[in-house]
Amino acid sequence: LMVHLFYPAGAKAAGAPAAYFPDADVPGGPWSEGQMARLAAMRVRSIESAALPSGRTRFPVVLFSPGGGVKALTYHVFLEDLASHGWIVAAVDPPYNPRAMRMADGRVLGNLKPEERGWPQPRNGVEAEKFYKERLWHWSRDISFVIDQLAALDQGRGQFAGRLDL
């Protein structure tokens, strides 16, 4: 499970702009090398690992989960905009949902066909609805896990301790 945190930066935030797609070299598929190189070169307004503003302000938290095999960072501008208005955004990328994604440890996970995920191919509309509900159950467990981790982050040490309005 990959989670990207977007949050308001302190006034003295400095650093290089973050990559729009940090793992732009992994998707492959229908994109040419030139298109992937352009994606890799794109930068955004976010600054990686910037400090929160000083003080005791608690920031409201919103969870964001894309659908349809799209990566959360596809919505980078939207996520940055929420953070610029004082929100902390936890953008979730479920594994095996997008075409490909690089995990923090360097592993690249690719999109799995439904039958490889353990989801049989539906034979009719009733089965399709049943199987989709099962997937929603798994995705909701992922979101529940993220909420638990955010609560632990808020109660732990570090810059997010006591700063998340959950």
BAGU-361395 format. One record per residue (C-alpha): x, y, z. Coordinates in steps of 0.1 Angstrom, whole numbers, plus 2048, in hexadecimal, padded with zeros to 3 digits. Layout:
! BAGU-361395
XYZ;...
! end
This chain:
! BAGU-361395
800800800;80F8217F6;803841807;80E8647FC;80A880816;8038A3809;8038BE824;8078E4829;82C8ED82A;83B905843;845928838;86A91F835;865900820;8818FD808;88C8E37EF;8898D77CC;8668D27BD;85A8AE7C0;8568977A2;833895793;83786F78F;8558637A3;853841793;84C84D770;865834762;85081576D;82E81775C;83780C739;819801725;80B81970B;824835712;84383C6FD;86584270C;861867704;840869716;84E858734;86D86F734;85688D733;84287F751;862879764;86E89D75D;84D8AD76A;84F8BF78B;8348CC7A2;8318E67BD;8358CD7DA;8558CA7EC;85E8A77F9;8628A481F;85A8C9826;8538D184A;8308D9856;82A8FD861;836903885;81C9058A0;8018EF8AE;7E88F1892;7D68D088C;7CF8CB867;7B08B985A;7B7898848;7A788C828;7AD86A818;7AF8677F3;7AD8467E0;7AC8467BA;79982D7A6;79A81C784;7BF812786;7CA837787;7E784179E;7E085A7BA;7FC8717AD;7E887578D;7D488D7A3;7F389F7AF;7E68C37A8;7C58BB7BA;7D88AD7D8;7F08CA7DA;7D28E27D9;7C28D17F7;7E28D380A;7E68F8801;7C58FE812;7D08EF833;7C78CA82E;7DD8AC833;7D5894817;7DE86F819;7DD8637F5;7DB83D7F3;7E88287D6;7DC8047DC;7F67EA7CF;7EF7DA7AE;7D47F47A5;7E880B78E;7FC7FE76F;81C7FF784;82A8107A3;84B8117B5;84980A7DA;85F81C7F3;8767FD7F5;87B7FE7CF;8647E17C5;84E7E87A7;82B7DA7A9;8177D7789;7F27D6783;7E47B3787;7C97A5771;7A979E786;7AF778785;7D277D793;7C47917AF;7AE7747B9;78F7857AA;77E76E792;77177B771;74C782775;73476F75F;717788763;70D7A9772;704799794;726789797;7377AA78C;7267BD7A8;72E7A27C1;7537A27B8;7557C87B7;7477C97DB;7627B07E6;77D7C77D8;76D7E57E9;76F7D280A;7957CD805;79A7F17FB;7867FD819;79D7E882F;7BB7FA81F;7AB81B827;7A481084B;7C980684E;7D4829842;7BD83985C;7CD824877;7F082E86B;7E685386A;7D985088E;7FA840898;80D85C886;7F9876899;8008658BB;82585E8B3;8438748B1;84E88A894;83F8A8882;81C89887E;8198908A3;7FA8A28B1;7F48B4890;7DB89D87E;7B68A6883;7A788487D;
! end
